[in-house]
Amino acid sequence: MIRQPIVSVLGHVDHGKTTLLDKIRGTSVARREAGAITQHIGATEVPIDAIYKICGKLINKKFKVPGLLFIDTPGHEAFTTLRARGGALADLAVLVIDINEGIMPQTVESINILKRYKTPFVIAANKIDLIYGWKNCKDEPFIFAIQKQKEEVQQSVDEKIYKIVEKLYELGFSADRYDRIADFTQNLAIIPMSAKLGIGIADLLLVLVGLAQRFLEENLKTEEGPGEGTVLEVKEERGLGKTIDVILYSGTMRKGDTIVVGSHDEPIITKIKAILKPKPLDEMRDPRDRFLSVDEVHAAAGIKIAAPNLENALAGSPVIVADDNLEEVVNRVRKETGIHIETQEEGVIIKADALGSLEALAYELKQEGLPIKMADIGDISKRDIVNAQTIGNPLYRVILGFNVKILPDAEKEASKIKIFTNNVVYKIIEDYKEWMDEKKRELEAEKRMEITFPGKFKILPEYIFRLSKPAIVGVRVLGGRIRVGQRILREDGRVVGRIKSIRSGENNVLEAIMGEEVAIAIDGVTVGRQVKAGETYYVDIPEEHARKLFKMNLSYEDKEVLDEIARIKRKEKPFWGL
């Protein structure tokens, strides 16, 4: 006997994940949700008889698989939340891609997660009905619908598919249209479809059931014994109090069983008061019918559990039935709910709503070479902000929060550090890296204000405005930059005068850079004696500044001016600046 495979549906926002499941089950969750975007994790059971009915003449044999259990995720984040024994909960995944938009950044992130968890997946290339000239064939399999299209439309479908194929190849996958694949172990199947019109739904279900039966049969054998599952969500239900939505992936759960559930602190030990199960083809989040109250349930299934003391239950944590091995189960839940993320002395602080999400954020940061000082589950608190303020490196004095809020006690302090929150991992990292680049530029500018930078200028003979007290002359900056307060170095190594002010047009400025022509006032010199019209001069750099400058990543022009100053200085002091 084999259980139904758990199929996760994921992909870029608004590419049609919920619409696809709506079409399969004949519901309209997508239309009823705020902004038509999935707000919670859902699960839908599609029995094999319903699959036979939808596939019709495409199926000419019987399957052992009893059906499919779909998990509808908001983007991809729930996929990382839903884990079984540290791996992926899903046996298979459907990655929904808008055939007209192609692979988007969030699609790539989903692919990376599927790769990381080694989850087999297929691609639903959605919205073929929007291809110019497409003749609608409602609820037909794709392989029949494509034959009714004009040749140029068929060509257009293939062109769009091959754009996706090329991008997938860059990401390390060989892919093709499903009806052209001979070996599904070597190629990723692309099923063109329209979730809105029901085109290609039959093809998708057939491919999923076929793959499950052919390649996953061993994994799907039902394990007799105590039930094991994963918490999808913790919810308040009228008349039941706090409940947990659970995907049961192994064994059996019964009313009255003692279960151990992961929490923020110690594991929760409680007794199942009620098990509620949506009817087949209904949806856990937004059921059309009342849940069925059942005494026992076998894997795989989406269920709601009512039990005492579930207030601190943690999304993404294990739910395990304990028989006479309570201590062993508690230790296992404690271990699986523990945070095992590599931290360093210097690094950023990360927060997330669930363990899997936290691990996903940590994993992506590691790929980017960004260190983590502290990782925790829950909303951003005042204590997190205080901890972030103590981080030495200003580039790491930040909090990255995935799917979390800033708590009221922390809001007043929030302006003291930089906080990045989002419900898309790549967006948090993208925003942080963009800020970090800007911050580096700021710090570099501050450093330049502190360090005397190389500068080279020529006094323009036609612009001698005053000979002394102070001398005022027009100059062209030949390299680097000159600043107010800097001393002037002659080519013979003698230091003369100091720049008192710099004027550009009508404005006084602090500095002038290469290529600019400005008027400068010089204290302590007379034109014709210490400085002469037409000659070239340099900024005098203190030796300790030069040592730092030689280690910095200077532009070619700045480096050239620094080398010239070093040559002048080393006539008197051979190891100057080294």
N, C-alpha and C positions, 0 to 999 in steps of 0.2 A: 504494500500500500504506500502510495506517495502523496505528500501534501501539495497544496497549491503553491506555486512559486510566488515570492513577494517581488513585485515590479515597481520600481521607483520611477516616477515621471518627473523629469527636470529639464531645465533650459532657461534661455534668456527671458526676461520679463516681457509679457505681452506677445509671446510667440505662439500661444494657444494651448498651454498645458491643460488648464481646467476645461476649456471648450472641448478638447479631445475626450476627456473622461465624461463630460456631460453627454456627449454624443453616444458613447458606449452604453451608459446607463439610462439615457433618456431623461436626464434631469437638467436643471438650469442654475446650478450653483454659481457659475461665473456671472450671470446677469444679476443675481441677488447680492453679490458681494460689493463692498464699497470700492468704487473705482474699477470694478471688474478685475481686481488683483487679489490673489489668494491671500487671506489674512492668517490662516491657520493650516496645520497639517491635517490632511484627511486620508481616509482609507476606504476603498470600495472593493467588494467581493464580486467577481464576475464568474458565475458557475459555468462549467464546460457546456451545459445544454444551451446557455445563452450564446456562447461562442459558436456552437454548431449552427444556431439559428442565424446569427449575423453573417457567418462565413458562407452559409448555403452551399452552392455547388463548388466552391473552392476546396472544400474538405471532402475527401473520398475514403477516409479511414477513421477509426476510433482512436482516441488518445487515452492514456492512463492518467494524465494530469487532470485533477478534479476541477480545475478552473484557475483563475489568476486573481491575486490580491494586489490591487493597485494602491500605491501611496502617492498622493498628489502633494507636491512640496512648493512652498513659496520660494521661487528661485531654486537655489541648490542648497541653501543653508540647512534645511531639515535633513538632507541626505547625510550631512556630516554629523548631525545630532543623532540620527537613528543608527545605532551600532549594536552589533551582537558580538559579545566576547571580544570587544576591541576592534573587530573588522566591520565591514559593511553589513547592514541588516538586509539590504536588497539582494535577491538572487540574480535579478536582471534589471536593466534600466532602459527607459525610453528617453532619448534626448530629442526634445522638440526644437526644430529650427525652422524659422520662416524662410521658405525657399527663395523668396524675393530679396530678403535682407541678408541672407547668408549667415556665416559664423560671426557672432558678436563677441566682445570681450568676456561677457558673463558666460557665453557658451564655452569659450576656451577654459574658463575657470571650472565649469562643470566637467569638461573632458579631463582636466588635470586631476580632479577629485576621483572620477571613475577609474582613471589610470592608477592612482595611488591605492585605491581599495581593490584593484584588479577585478572590477565588476564588469561582466559582459554586458554590452549594450547595443541597441539598434537606433537608427536615426529616423524620426518621423519628419520628413520634409513637408511642412504644413503650408497651407494657403495656396495650393496650385490653382484654385478657382480664380485667383486674382491675376493669373498670367493672361496677358492680352490675347483675346480670341478664344479663350477656353470655353468649350461648350459644356454646360452643366449636365451631369448625369448623377443626380442625387442618390446617395446611399449605395452606389455601385463599387465593386472592387476596382482598384486602380488599373489592373491589367486589362479589364474590359473597357473602362472609361477612356484610357489612352488611345485605344484603337478607333474610337469614334471622333478623335480630334483631327483637325487638318494637319497636313505634313509640317507646316511652319510652326504650329503650336507644339507638336511632338518634338521638333528641333529645339524650340525655346525651352521646353521642360528639360531636355538633355543638357543644354548649355548651362542652365542654372544648377543642375545636379553636378556637372563636372567642375563648376566653380567650387562647390562644397567639397568634392572629391580632392581637388588640388590642395585646398586649405587643410583638409584632414591628412593628406600625405605629408605636408610640412609638419604636422603635429605627431607624425609617426604611425599613421594608420593607412592601410590599403582598404579602399571602400568602393562600392558600386551599387547600382540599382539592384534591389533584392532579387528580381526575376532574371538577372544576368549572372548570378553568383553560383558557381559549381561547388565551392568549398567554403562553408560558413565559418570554419576555424581560421581561415586565412584572410577573409574579407569582412569588412563591416557592412551590414546591410542598410541601405537607404530605402525607405518606403515613402514614395511621394503620396500626398494625401491632402484632403480638405476636411478638417475637423468640423467646420461649420456645416458643410453639406453632406458629411458622412462618406465621402469618397476615400477609398483606401483604408478604412477602418478594418474591414474584413482581412485585407492583406497583412496589416499590422498584427492583429490577433493571431492569425495563422502562423506568422513568423515567430512570434513570442512563444506560442504553445509548442511549435515544432522544435525550437531551440531548447526549451525547457525539457521536453521529453528526451531529445536526442543526447544532449550534453550534460544535463543537470540531474538526471534521474537518481544517481547515487546520492547527491546532496539533499534530495527532496524526500528521501525515505523517512517516514515519521518515526520519531523516537518516542517509545512508550515511556511514561514516567512523569516526574514533576514538571510543571510548566515553567518556561522561561520566556521573558519578553522584554520589551523596551518601552519606556514611558515616552509617549508622543507629546502629551500636554497635560497640565494640571488645571482643572476647571472647577468652578463653583456651580453646582446643579441644584435647582430648587427641589427641596424635599430630600435631597441626598447629601447635601453638604459638599465638601471637597471630594472630587473624583479624579481618576487618572484615565486618560485614553491610552491604550496600550496596543502594541502589535505583538501578538503571541507568535513566536517563531519556532518553538519547540515544545513537545510534551502536551500535558493537559492541565487546565486550571478548573477548580470546582468551588462552588459556593461553600464557605466555611473553612477553606484552606488557609493555613498561616503563610503569609507572604513577607518577603524582605524587599524593601524598596530603597533605592539610593536617595540620599538627601544632601543638603549643603553641609550637614554635620555628620552625626552618627547614622548608620542605616536605620530605617523605620521598620519595626516589626509589628504587623497588624493582621487582622483576619478579614477575609473577603465577606462582605455583607450582601453584595449583589453583583451579578455579572449581567451587563446589558450588551446586546449585540444588534447592529443594524441588519435589516433584512438584506438578502442578496440584491445587488444592483442599486442599493441605497447608499447613502453617504453619511459618515460619522458626524461631520461638522454640522450638516444642515439637512437632517433626514426628513423625507416627505412623510414617512410613517413613524409611529412610536417604535422605540427600540424594543426588541424581544428580551424578556427577562429569562435567562437560561441557568440551569443548575451546573452545567459543565460545558467546556469548550475545548476543542482540539486545534493544534497548530495546522496551518497558519491562519490567523484570524485577527481582525481589528475589533477590539472590545473596549467597553467602558467598565471600570471597576469602582465600586463604592466600598469604602472601608474607613474605619476611624483613623484619626491622626495623620492624614495625608497632606496637611498644610505645607510642610517643607519638602515634599517630594520634588525631585529634580528632573526636568525634561532631559531625555537622552540617557537616563540612568537605567540600570537593570531592575527587573521585577522578577523574583525567583520564588517558587513555592518551596517551603522548607518542610520536610517530613520529620524524621527524627534526627536530622543533621543541621539543626538550627545554627549552631556555632560556626560550622564550616561555611554555610551559606552567608551568614553575616560577614565573615572574613572576606569571602569572595566579592560580595557587593561593595564592601569598604574599599577593597583593592581596585575594583573596576571603576569606582566613583572617584578615586583619588586623582589628583592632578599630577601627571608625570611629564612635565615640560622642563626642558633644559634652561636654566637661568644663569645669568652672569652678574658680576659685581656692578658693571655699567650696562645700562640698556633701558628700553622703554617698559612702561607698565601696560599690560593688556587685560581687558575684561570682556566677558561674553555671557550670553544668556544660558548657555548649556555647555556641557563638557566637550561634546563633539565639535561645536562651533569654536570653542577656545583652542582646541587642538588644531583645527583647520587654519585659524588665524596664525597660530604659532608656527605651523608648518610652512605657510606662505612667507612669513617673515624670515624664517631660516633660509628659504630658497633665495631671498633677496640679500642675505648676509647681514640682516639687522638683528642685533642682540636683544634679549628680553631680560629685564631685571626681576619682574614679578608678574605672575599670571593668576587670575582668580575668576570665579563665576559670580555674577550678580551685577546690580547697577553700580554706577560710579559714586563713591561716597567721599565725604570730607577727608577721611583717613587716606584714601587713594591719592587725593590732591596733595596732602601734606607729604606723603611718601615721594611723589613726583618732584616736589620742590627741593628735595634733598639730593637729587641726582646731579652729579658734578658736570657732566657734559651737557651743554645747553641744547644740543641736537636731540638728546634722548629725554629731555625734561617734558615728556608728553604722556598722554594716556590714549590708547587706541581701544575703542569700545565697539564690539559687534552686537547689534540688536539689543542695546542696553540704553537706559536713561541716566540722566544726572539727578541724583537724589536732592530733595529740597535743601538739606543741610549743607550740600556741597555747592549749590548754585552761586552763593555769595563769593566763594573762594575760586570758582571756576576760571575767572579772568586771570588768575596768577600764573597759570600754565596753559599749554595748548592741548585741547581735547579734540580728537577726531572720532565721530561716531557714524555708523552706517549699518545697513543690513545686507551689504554686499562686501565681501572680504577684499576683492581687488580694488574697490573704490576707496576703502580706508587706506590701503597701502599707497595707492596712486596719489591721494590727497596729501598723505604724510610725506611722501618723497618730494612732491612739488614744494611743500612748505619747507622741507629740509634744504632743498637747493637754494631757495630764497634766503633762508636763515644763514646758510654758509656764506652767501654773498654779503649779507649784512655784517657777519662776524669778520669777514675778510676786509670789508670797508673800515670797520672799527680798528682792526689790526693795522691797516694802512695809515689810519689817523695817528696811531701811536708810534709807528715806525717811520723813519725818514726814508722815503722812497727815492730811487735814482731819478735824476733830472738833468737835462742838458739844454742850454739856450744860447741864442746869439743876439748880441745887441745890434739893433738895426740903425745904421749911420744916419738915415734920414729922419729918425724920431728921437732926437735928444732934446728933452723938454726942460731939464734943469741939470746943472753940472754937479751940484752938491747940496748937502744939508736939507733934506735928503736928495740924492741924485734921482732924477726921474727919466726913465728911458723906455723906448718901445723895444720889445723883444719878440723873437719867434721861438717857441718851444720845439726843439729838434728831436727830443726823445724823452720818454718817461713823463714826469710831471714836476712842477715847481709849486711850493706852498709858502704862504705867509709865515715868517719866523725862521725860515731856513737860511743857513750861512752859505756863502758863495765860494767855490773852489776854482782857482785858476789852473791852467794847464801846467804851470811850473810847480804846483803842489802847495802854493801859498793860499791861505784862507783869508778872504777880505769881505768885509761888510755883511749885512743881513737884510733879507727882503722884508721891508716894513709893511707894504701893501701891494695888492694886485688889482688892476682896474681893467674890466672888459667893457668897452663902450662906456655907458653911463653908470655901470654897476661895479661896486667893489665885490670881489670874489675871494674865496679862500685859496683856490688853486687853479692852475691852468695846465692843460694836458697837451701831449704831442700834437703839432699841427696848428695850435692856436697862436694868435698874435695879440699880445696884451701890453699894457703899460705897467712897469713896476717901479716902486720907490725903494731905493737902497740906502740904508743908513751906513755911515762910516766910510764912504768912498767919494772920490772926486773923479768924474769922467775925464779921461786923458792921463790920469795918474795910475790909481789902483785898477781901474777898468777902462777899456778902450772900445770905441765904436767899431763894429764889424767883427769883433773877436768872439770866441766861443767860451762859455763858462759852464760849470757843473754845480750841482747841489753837493754840499759837504756832508758826507754820511758818517756818523759815529761808527767806530769799528764793531761794537757789539750788535748794532743794527745790521751791518753788512753781513755778519755771520748768520743772522736769521734769514736775511734776504737770499743768501746763497742756497739755503735749504728750501726756500719757498718755490712754488710753481709759477715763476714769473713769465710774462709774455716775452717773445723773442726780442722786441725792441727794448723793454726794460732791462733784460739780461745783458744786452749789448752795451747800454749806458753804464750799468753796474761794472762790467768788465773794464770799460775805459777808465772809470774812477779808480778801480783797483790797480790798474797799471800805473796811474799817476801816484797813488799812495805807496805802492811797493818800491818805487825808486828810492824812497827813504827807509821804508820798513818792509823788507822782502816777504814777510808772512802775514801782511795786513789782511784781515778779514777771514783768515783760514781757521 
